[in-house]
Amino acid sequence: MTKAAVGLAMFDLEREIKREGRMRTVTGAIFDQMTVGVSSGAGYVVGQLETDDYWKYVGSGRGPGGMPPVGRLAEWVQRAGVAVSPWALAKSIAKHGTRDFRLKKANVFTSAIDKWEQGPALGELEQVSGKELEDAAVEVVKTLGK
């Protein structure tokens, strides 16, 4: 696989996650922190997407139990411009879970990844990979036939 093909696929994934996420989140700050990258070595190419560790709660929410981090909620309250006590919000989440959790909403990241997997970028990457594998096999046969 070419590094460029994987890079294009990862760019498409990042765009899909941001599109999906910005429609369903209040501040969207997690998407500003998100990065994609591609690394390669002898015989491999790897695409990676990194973001803050609270990604698993974005869109799908958090269930009741345990106290969520008040500091992070204070940051969110400030960014969102919501007039609520971060501590009271944390207590409410600990007791009831978030609204998205109660409504059983899908996680923004996983639903965007599902859409991306069905889209054209991954299919194009598979075609490029298949062509490269085919070309490499032909070269091996040619070399062995000499």
DACORNOR-V290671 format. One record per helix or strand of 3 or more residues. SS is the DSSP state (2 for helix, 1 for strand). FROM is the first residue (numbers start at 0). TO is the last residue. If there is no record, write none. Layout:
ss: [SS & SS]
from: [FROM & FROM]
to: [TO & TO]
//
This chain:
ss: [2 & 2 & 1 & 1 & 2 & 2 & 2 & 2 & 2 & 2]
from: [2 & 28 & 34 & 43 & 52 & 69 & 85 & 98 & 107 & 119]
to: [23 & 32 & 40 & 49 & 56 & 79 & 95 & 101 & 117 & 144]
//
